[in-house]
């Protein structure tokens, strides 16, 4: 599968859960994320006092057939993991930021790039900014080259632990 096809598949998912973030070697970053869907057949679990409010809710979860994606940067300058509720994830973006992509965004201008320009130096190449938009987490990565993106066919054993309600 080509890089473009894998990125297109990643950007086509409705929801994504971050399952793993690891540095396989110095200054190398690998993310594993799993697709999630609104599971109308699923049983939403919540506190009894919320039962009336959430009676028609369905969980957002990874189910059989959801894809797993691996995103790997051979090297990076910086990365930031932010809890989604406090992160900058404006659907329409900010007037002073430019990006392409929906789930895996590539920024040409961003607040993160501005921060790095002010607070780092000695870069050997121009920095590129990527953001992976997941449920619960936003992962900003500053790197010198695009990541390798691939679709992993087998599902992770422990991938069923997260769920949300819609």
Biotite code that builds the C-alpha atoms (Angstrom):
import biotite.structure as struc

atoms = struc.array([
    struc.Atom([0.000, 0.000, 0.000], chain_id="A", res_id=1, res_name="UNK", atom_name="CA", element="C"),
    struc.Atom([1.331, 3.432, -0.883], chain_id="A", res_id=2, res_name="UNK", atom_name="CA", element="C"),
    struc.Atom([1.870, 6.244, 1.610], chain_id="A", res_id=3, res_name="UNK", atom_name="CA", element="C"),
    struc.Atom([-0.888, 8.331, -0.006], chain_id="A", res_id=4, res_name="UNK", atom_name="CA", element="C"),
    struc.Atom([-3.388, 5.461, 0.207], chain_id="A", res_id=5, res_name="UNK", atom_name="CA", element="C"),
    struc.Atom([-2.578, 4.783, 3.883], chain_id="A", res_id=6, res_name="UNK", atom_name="CA", element="C"),
    struc.Atom([-2.935, 8.495, 4.743], chain_id="A", res_id=7, res_name="UNK", atom_name="CA", element="C"),
    struc.Atom([-6.218, 8.672, 2.808], chain_id="A", res_id=8, res_name="UNK", atom_name="CA", element="C"),
    struc.Atom([-7.525, 5.683, 4.796], chain_id="A", res_id=9, res_name="UNK", atom_name="CA", element="C"),
    struc.Atom([-6.388, 7.285, 8.052], chain_id="A", res_id=10, res_name="UNK", atom_name="CA", element="C"),
    struc.Atom([-8.075, 10.587, 7.162], chain_id="A", res_id=11, res_name="UNK", atom_name="CA", element="C"),
    struc.Atom([-11.288, 8.741, 6.245], chain_id="A", res_id=12, res_name="UNK", atom_name="CA", element="C"),
    struc.Atom([-11.967, 7.317, 9.711], chain_id="A", res_id=13, res_name="UNK", atom_name="CA", element="C"),
    struc.Atom([-14.684, 8.872, 11.819], chain_id="A", res_id=14, res_name="UNK", atom_name="CA", element="C"),
    struc.Atom([-12.917, 8.393, 15.165], chain_id="A", res_id=15, res_name="UNK", atom_name="CA", element="C"),
    struc.Atom([-9.494, 7.232, 16.315], chain_id="A", res_id=16, res_name="UNK", atom_name="CA", element="C"),
    struc.Atom([-8.091, 6.028, 19.648], chain_id="A", res_id=17, res_name="UNK", atom_name="CA", element="C"),
    struc.Atom([-4.408, 6.340, 20.469], chain_id="A", res_id=18, res_name="UNK", atom_name="CA", element="C"),
    struc.Atom([-3.314, 2.869, 21.581], chain_id="A", res_id=19, res_name="UNK", atom_name="CA", element="C"),
    struc.Atom([0.446, 3.265, 21.832], chain_id="A", res_id=20, res_name="UNK", atom_name="CA", element="C"),
    struc.Atom([3.106, 5.964, 21.790], chain_id="A", res_id=21, res_name="UNK", atom_name="CA", element="C"),
    struc.Atom([6.690, 4.727, 21.945], chain_id="A", res_id=22, res_name="UNK", atom_name="CA", element="C"),
    struc.Atom([10.196, 5.856, 21.074], chain_id="A", res_id=23, res_name="UNK", atom_name="CA", element="C"),
    struc.Atom([11.666, 2.698, 19.475], chain_id="A", res_id=24, res_name="UNK", atom_name="CA", element="C"),
    struc.Atom([15.093, 4.356, 19.431], chain_id="A", res_id=25, res_name="UNK", atom_name="CA", element="C"),
    struc.Atom([16.531, 7.773, 20.293], chain_id="A", res_id=26, res_name="UNK", atom_name="CA", element="C"),
    struc.Atom([14.575, 10.597, 18.612], chain_id="A", res_id=27, res_name="UNK", atom_name="CA", element="C"),
    struc.Atom([12.297, 8.179, 16.793], chain_id="A", res_id=28, res_name="UNK", atom_name="CA", element="C"),
    struc.Atom([8.541, 8.137, 17.419], chain_id="A", res_id=29, res_name="UNK", atom_name="CA", element="C"),
    struc.Atom([5.932, 5.481, 16.673], chain_id="A", res_id=30, res_name="UNK", atom_name="CA", element="C"),
    struc.Atom([2.200, 5.900, 17.250], chain_id="A", res_id=31, res_name="UNK", atom_name="CA", element="C"),
    struc.Atom([-0.367, 3.135, 16.990], chain_id="A", res_id=32, res_name="UNK", atom_name="CA", element="C"),
    struc.Atom([-3.979, 4.274, 16.662], chain_id="A", res_id=33, res_name="UNK", atom_name="CA", element="C"),
    struc.Atom([-7.149, 2.287, 16.197], chain_id="A", res_id=34, res_name="UNK", atom_name="CA", element="C"),
    struc.Atom([-10.264, 3.282, 14.323], chain_id="A", res_id=35, res_name="UNK", atom_name="CA", element="C"),
    struc.Atom([-13.472, 3.572, 16.356], chain_id="A", res_id=36, res_name="UNK", atom_name="CA", element="C"),
    struc.Atom([-17.109, 3.847, 15.324], chain_id="A", res_id=37, res_name="UNK", atom_name="CA", element="C"),
    struc.Atom([-20.453, 4.616, 16.917], chain_id="A", res_id=38, res_name="UNK", atom_name="CA", element="C"),
    struc.Atom([-21.585, 1.151, 17.956], chain_id="A", res_id=39, res_name="UNK", atom_name="CA", element="C"),
    struc.Atom([-25.385, 1.255, 17.965], chain_id="A", res_id=40, res_name="UNK", atom_name="CA", element="C"),
    struc.Atom([-25.416, -2.394, 19.110], chain_id="A", res_id=41, res_name="UNK", atom_name="CA", element="C"),
    struc.Atom([-23.031, -1.659, 21.970], chain_id="A", res_id=42, res_name="UNK", atom_name="CA", element="C"),
    struc.Atom([-24.008, -1.236, 25.578], chain_id="A", res_id=43, res_name="UNK", atom_name="CA", element="C"),
    struc.Atom([-23.022, 2.080, 27.071], chain_id="A", res_id=44, res_name="UNK", atom_name="CA", element="C"),
    struc.Atom([-21.800, 1.882, 30.655], chain_id="A", res_id=45, res_name="UNK", atom_name="CA", element="C"),
    struc.Atom([-22.266, 4.901, 32.889], chain_id="A", res_id=46, res_name="UNK", atom_name="CA", element="C"),
    struc.Atom([-23.187, 5.963, 36.419], chain_id="A", res_id=47, res_name="UNK", atom_name="CA", element="C"),
    struc.Atom([-26.801, 5.165, 37.408], chain_id="A", res_id=48, res_name="UNK", atom_name="CA", element="C"),
    struc.Atom([-27.557, 8.868, 37.994], chain_id="A", res_id=49, res_name="UNK", atom_name="CA", element="C"),
    struc.Atom([-26.857, 9.533, 34.294], chain_id="A", res_id=50, res_name="UNK", atom_name="CA", element="C"),
    struc.Atom([-29.075, 6.713, 33.024], chain_id="A", res_id=51, res_name="UNK", atom_name="CA", element="C"),
    struc.Atom([-32.050, 8.923, 32.095], chain_id="A", res_id=52, res_name="UNK", atom_name="CA", element="C"),
    struc.Atom([-29.890, 11.501, 30.310], chain_id="A", res_id=53, res_name="UNK", atom_name="CA", element="C"),
    struc.Atom([-27.894, 8.929, 28.338], chain_id="A", res_id=54, res_name="UNK", atom_name="CA", element="C"),
    struc.Atom([-30.672, 6.386, 27.648], chain_id="A", res_id=55, res_name="UNK", atom_name="CA", element="C"),
    struc.Atom([-30.283, 6.756, 23.863], chain_id="A", res_id=56, res_name="UNK", atom_name="CA", element="C"),
    struc.Atom([-26.486, 6.988, 23.897], chain_id="A", res_id=57, res_name="UNK", atom_name="CA", element="C"),
    struc.Atom([-24.275, 4.576, 22.004], chain_id="A", res_id=58, res_name="UNK", atom_name="CA", element="C"),
    struc.Atom([-20.629, 3.946, 22.752], chain_id="A", res_id=59, res_name="UNK", atom_name="CA", element="C"),
    struc.Atom([-17.850, 5.001, 20.413], chain_id="A", res_id=60, res_name="UNK", atom_name="CA", element="C"),
    struc.Atom([-15.538, 2.022, 20.384], chain_id="A", res_id=61, res_name="UNK", atom_name="CA", element="C"),
    struc.Atom([-13.285, -0.160, 18.323], chain_id="A", res_id=62, res_name="UNK", atom_name="CA", element="C"),
    struc.Atom([-15.149, -3.175, 17.010], chain_id="A", res_id=63, res_name="UNK", atom_name="CA", element="C"),
    struc.Atom([-14.304, -6.040, 14.694], chain_id="A", res_id=64, res_name="UNK", atom_name="CA", element="C"),
    struc.Atom([-13.259, -4.677, 11.315], chain_id="A", res_id=65, res_name="UNK", atom_name="CA", element="C"),
    struc.Atom([-11.846, -1.402, 12.640], chain_id="A", res_id=66, res_name="UNK", atom_name="CA", element="C"),
    struc.Atom([-8.426, -0.644, 11.209], chain_id="A", res_id=67, res_name="UNK", atom_name="CA", element="C"),
    struc.Atom([-5.219, -0.137, 13.146], chain_id="A", res_id=68, res_name="UNK", atom_name="CA", element="C"),
    struc.Atom([-2.726, 2.440, 11.889], chain_id="A", res_id=69, res_name="UNK", atom_name="CA", element="C"),
    struc.Atom([0.965, 2.792, 12.608], chain_id="A", res_id=70, res_name="UNK", atom_name="CA", element="C"),
    struc.Atom([2.533, 6.226, 12.158], chain_id="A", res_id=71, res_name="UNK", atom_name="CA", element="C"),
    struc.Atom([6.329, 6.320, 12.449], chain_id="A", res_id=72, res_name="UNK", atom_name="CA", element="C"),
    struc.Atom([8.757, 9.229, 12.345], chain_id="A", res_id=73, res_name="UNK", atom_name="CA", element="C"),
    struc.Atom([12.385, 8.123, 11.904], chain_id="A", res_id=74, res_name="UNK", atom_name="CA", element="C"),
    struc.Atom([13.384, 11.312, 13.723], chain_id="A", res_id=75, res_name="UNK", atom_name="CA", element="C"),
    struc.Atom([11.594, 14.230, 15.342], chain_id="A", res_id=76, res_name="UNK", atom_name="CA", element="C"),
    struc.Atom([12.438, 17.621, 16.812], chain_id="A", res_id=77, res_name="UNK", atom_name="CA", element="C"),
    struc.Atom([9.599, 17.705, 19.381], chain_id="A", res_id=78, res_name="UNK", atom_name="CA", element="C"),
    struc.Atom([6.243, 16.202, 20.187], chain_id="A", res_id=79, res_name="UNK", atom_name="CA", element="C"),
    struc.Atom([3.395, 17.147, 22.482], chain_id="A", res_id=80, res_name="UNK", atom_name="CA", element="C"),
    struc.Atom([0.489, 15.035, 23.732], chain_id="A", res_id=81, res_name="UNK", atom_name="CA", element="C"),
    struc.Atom([-2.497, 17.096, 24.849], chain_id="A", res_id=82, res_name="UNK", atom_name="CA", element="C"),
    struc.Atom([-5.774, 15.995, 26.397], chain_id="A", res_id=83, res_name="UNK", atom_name="CA", element="C"),
    struc.Atom([-8.382, 16.705, 23.719], chain_id="A", res_id=84, res_name="UNK", atom_name="CA", element="C"),
    struc.Atom([-10.630, 18.954, 25.804], chain_id="A", res_id=85, res_name="UNK", atom_name="CA", element="C"),
    struc.Atom([-7.862, 21.494, 26.430], chain_id="A", res_id=86, res_name="UNK", atom_name="CA", element="C"),
    struc.Atom([-6.072, 21.132, 23.081], chain_id="A", res_id=87, res_name="UNK", atom_name="CA", element="C"),
    struc.Atom([-6.397, 23.222, 19.953], chain_id="A", res_id=88, res_name="UNK", atom_name="CA", element="C"),
    struc.Atom([-8.641, 21.117, 17.756], chain_id="A", res_id=89, res_name="UNK", atom_name="CA", element="C"),
    struc.Atom([-10.839, 23.683, 16.086], chain_id="A", res_id=90, res_name="UNK", atom_name="CA", element="C"),
    struc.Atom([-12.674, 22.014, 13.207], chain_id="A", res_id=91, res_name="UNK", atom_name="CA", element="C"),
    struc.Atom([-12.351, 25.115, 11.061], chain_id="A", res_id=92, res_name="UNK", atom_name="CA", element="C"),
    struc.Atom([-8.897, 25.938, 12.397], chain_id="A", res_id=93, res_name="UNK", atom_name="CA", element="C"),
    struc.Atom([-7.686, 29.314, 13.516], chain_id="A", res_id=94, res_name="UNK", atom_name="CA", element="C"),
    struc.Atom([-7.290, 32.269, 11.146], chain_id="A", res_id=95, res_name="UNK", atom_name="CA", element="C"),
    struc.Atom([-3.531, 32.293, 11.679], chain_id="A", res_id=96, res_name="UNK", atom_name="CA", element="C"),
    struc.Atom([-3.034, 28.536, 11.077], chain_id="A", res_id=97, res_name="UNK", atom_name="CA", element="C"),
    struc.Atom([-3.059, 26.537, 7.822], chain_id="A", res_id=98, res_name="UNK", atom_name="CA", element="C"),
    struc.Atom([-3.292, 22.773, 7.493], chain_id="A", res_id=99, res_name="UNK", atom_name="CA", element="C"),
    struc.Atom([-4.404, 19.960, 5.215], chain_id="A", res_id=100, res_name="UNK", atom_name="CA", element="C"),
    struc.Atom([-5.832, 16.625, 6.311], chain_id="A", res_id=101, res_name="UNK", atom_name="CA", element="C"),
    struc.Atom([-8.554, 15.790, 8.794], chain_id="A", res_id=102, res_name="UNK", atom_name="CA", element="C"),
    struc.Atom([-7.235, 13.147, 11.213], chain_id="A", res_id=103, res_name="UNK", atom_name="CA", element="C"),
    struc.Atom([-3.547, 13.405, 10.271], chain_id="A", res_id=104, res_name="UNK", atom_name="CA", element="C"),
    struc.Atom([-3.030, 17.093, 9.678], chain_id="A", res_id=105, res_name="UNK", atom_name="CA", element="C"),
    struc.Atom([0.025, 18.725, 8.115], chain_id="A", res_id=106, res_name="UNK", atom_name="CA", element="C"),
    struc.Atom([0.453, 22.367, 9.072], chain_id="A", res_id=107, res_name="UNK", atom_name="CA", element="C"),
    struc.Atom([2.283, 24.972, 7.020], chain_id="A", res_id=108, res_name="UNK", atom_name="CA", element="C"),
    struc.Atom([1.617, 27.608, 9.688], chain_id="A", res_id=109, res_name="UNK", atom_name="CA", element="C"),
    struc.Atom([0.701, 26.900, 13.323], chain_id="A", res_id=110, res_name="UNK", atom_name="CA", element="C"),
    struc.Atom([1.005, 28.018, 16.921], chain_id="A", res_id=111, res_name="UNK", atom_name="CA", element="C"),
    struc.Atom([3.194, 24.938, 17.567], chain_id="A", res_id=112, res_name="UNK", atom_name="CA", element="C"),
    struc.Atom([5.611, 25.925, 14.784], chain_id="A", res_id=113, res_name="UNK", atom_name="CA", element="C"),
    struc.Atom([5.706, 29.477, 16.180], chain_id="A", res_id=114, res_name="UNK", atom_name="CA", element="C"),
    struc.Atom([6.528, 28.096, 19.632], chain_id="A", res_id=115, res_name="UNK", atom_name="CA", element="C"),
    struc.Atom([9.351, 25.955, 18.247], chain_id="A", res_id=116, res_name="UNK", atom_name="CA", element="C"),
    struc.Atom([10.783, 28.882, 16.264], chain_id="A", res_id=117, res_name="UNK", atom_name="CA", element="C"),
    struc.Atom([10.953, 30.937, 19.465], chain_id="A", res_id=118, res_name="UNK", atom_name="CA", element="C"),
    struc.Atom([12.203, 28.206, 21.793], chain_id="A", res_id=119, res_name="UNK", atom_name="CA", element="C"),
    struc.Atom([14.487, 25.915, 19.788], chain_id="A", res_id=120, res_name="UNK", atom_name="CA", element="C"),
    struc.Atom([17.386, 26.303, 17.397], chain_id="A", res_id=121, res_name="UNK", atom_name="CA", element="C"),
    struc.Atom([20.135, 24.497, 15.550], chain_id="A", res_id=122, res_name="UNK", atom_name="CA", element="C"),
    struc.Atom([17.799, 22.692, 13.191], chain_id="A", res_id=123, res_name="UNK", atom_name="CA", element="C"),
    struc.Atom([19.501, 21.078, 10.204], chain_id="A", res_id=124, res_name="UNK", atom_name="CA", element="C"),
    struc.Atom([16.376, 21.178, 8.017], chain_id="A", res_id=125, res_name="UNK", atom_name="CA", element="C"),
    struc.Atom([13.029, 22.985, 8.011], chain_id="A", res_id=126, res_name="UNK", atom_name="CA", element="C"),
    struc.Atom([10.576, 21.646, 10.584], chain_id="A", res_id=127, res_name="UNK", atom_name="CA", element="C"),
    struc.Atom([7.233, 20.208, 9.472], chain_id="A", res_id=128, res_name="UNK", atom_name="CA", element="C"),
    struc.Atom([4.263, 20.086, 11.883], chain_id="A", res_id=129, res_name="UNK", atom_name="CA", element="C"),
    struc.Atom([1.899, 17.106, 11.983], chain_id="A", res_id=130, res_name="UNK", atom_name="CA", element="C"),
    struc.Atom([-1.083, 16.597, 14.305], chain_id="A", res_id=131, res_name="UNK", atom_name="CA", element="C"),
    struc.Atom([-2.853, 13.293, 14.881], chain_id="A", res_id=132, res_name="UNK", atom_name="CA", element="C"),
    struc.Atom([-6.411, 13.969, 16.087], chain_id="A", res_id=133, res_name="UNK", atom_name="CA", element="C"),
    struc.Atom([-7.636, 11.178, 18.357], chain_id="A", res_id=134, res_name="UNK", atom_name="CA", element="C"),
    struc.Atom([-10.432, 10.774, 20.862], chain_id="A", res_id=135, res_name="UNK", atom_name="CA", element="C"),
    struc.Atom([-8.960, 11.803, 24.230], chain_id="A", res_id=136, res_name="UNK", atom_name="CA", element="C"),
    struc.Atom([-5.596, 12.945, 22.780], chain_id="A", res_id=137, res_name="UNK", atom_name="CA", element="C"),
    struc.Atom([-4.098, 15.351, 20.264], chain_id="A", res_id=138, res_name="UNK", atom_name="CA", element="C"),
    struc.Atom([-0.531, 14.522, 19.274], chain_id="A", res_id=139, res_name="UNK", atom_name="CA", element="C"),
    struc.Atom([1.552, 17.310, 17.727], chain_id="A", res_id=140, res_name="UNK", atom_name="CA", element="C"),
    struc.Atom([4.827, 16.212, 16.127], chain_id="A", res_id=141, res_name="UNK", atom_name="CA", element="C"),
    struc.Atom([7.539, 18.461, 14.714], chain_id="A", res_id=142, res_name="UNK", atom_name="CA", element="C"),
    struc.Atom([9.763, 16.524, 12.343], chain_id="A", res_id=143, res_name="UNK", atom_name="CA", element="C"),
    struc.Atom([12.097, 17.018, 9.400], chain_id="A", res_id=144, res_name="UNK", atom_name="CA", element="C"),
    struc.Atom([10.261, 14.575, 7.116], chain_id="A", res_id=145, res_name="UNK", atom_name="CA", element="C"),
    struc.Atom([6.776, 13.057, 6.796], chain_id="A", res_id=146, res_name="UNK", atom_name="CA", element="C"),
    struc.Atom([5.989, 9.948, 8.816], chain_id="A", res_id=147, res_name="UNK", atom_name="CA", element="C"),
    struc.Atom([5.699, 6.459, 7.426], chain_id="A", res_id=148, res_name="UNK", atom_name="CA", element="C"),
    struc.Atom([2.029, 5.494, 7.652], chain_id="A", res_id=149, res_name="UNK", atom_name="CA", element="C"),
    struc.Atom([0.775, 1.955, 7.287], chain_id="A", res_id=150, res_name="UNK", atom_name="CA", element="C"),
    struc.Atom([-2.434, 0.083, 7.922], chain_id="A", res_id=151, res_name="UNK", atom_name="CA", element="C"),
    struc.Atom([-1.877, -2.843, 10.271], chain_id="A", res_id=152, res_name="UNK", atom_name="CA", element="C"),
    struc.Atom([-4.276, -5.689, 9.573], chain_id="A", res_id=153, res_name="UNK", atom_name="CA", element="C"),
    struc.Atom([-4.355, -7.535, 12.899], chain_id="A", res_id=154, res_name="UNK", atom_name="CA", element="C"),
    struc.Atom([-6.186, -6.001, 15.853], chain_id="A", res_id=155, res_name="UNK", atom_name="CA", element="C"),
    struc.Atom([-4.421, -5.404, 19.136], chain_id="A", res_id=156, res_name="UNK", atom_name="CA", element="C"),
    struc.Atom([-5.393, -7.710, 22.013], chain_id="A", res_id=157, res_name="UNK", atom_name="CA", element="C"),
    struc.Atom([-5.974, -4.885, 24.515], chain_id="A", res_id=158, res_name="UNK", atom_name="CA", element="C"),
    struc.Atom([-7.652, -2.467, 22.117], chain_id="A", res_id=159, res_name="UNK", atom_name="CA", element="C"),
    struc.Atom([-11.161, -2.842, 23.510], chain_id="A", res_id=160, res_name="UNK", atom_name="CA", element="C"),
    struc.Atom([-10.570, -0.956, 26.750], chain_id="A", res_id=161, res_name="UNK", atom_name="CA", element="C"),
    struc.Atom([-11.680, 2.556, 25.697], chain_id="A", res_id=162, res_name="UNK", atom_name="CA", element="C"),
    struc.Atom([-15.134, 3.765, 24.883], chain_id="A", res_id=163, res_name="UNK", atom_name="CA", element="C"),
    struc.Atom([-17.053, 7.020, 24.646], chain_id="A", res_id=164, res_name="UNK", atom_name="CA", element="C"),
    struc.Atom([-20.711, 7.868, 24.377], chain_id="A", res_id=165, res_name="UNK", atom_name="CA", element="C"),
    struc.Atom([-22.508, 9.747, 21.650], chain_id="A", res_id=166, res_name="UNK", atom_name="CA", element="C"),
])
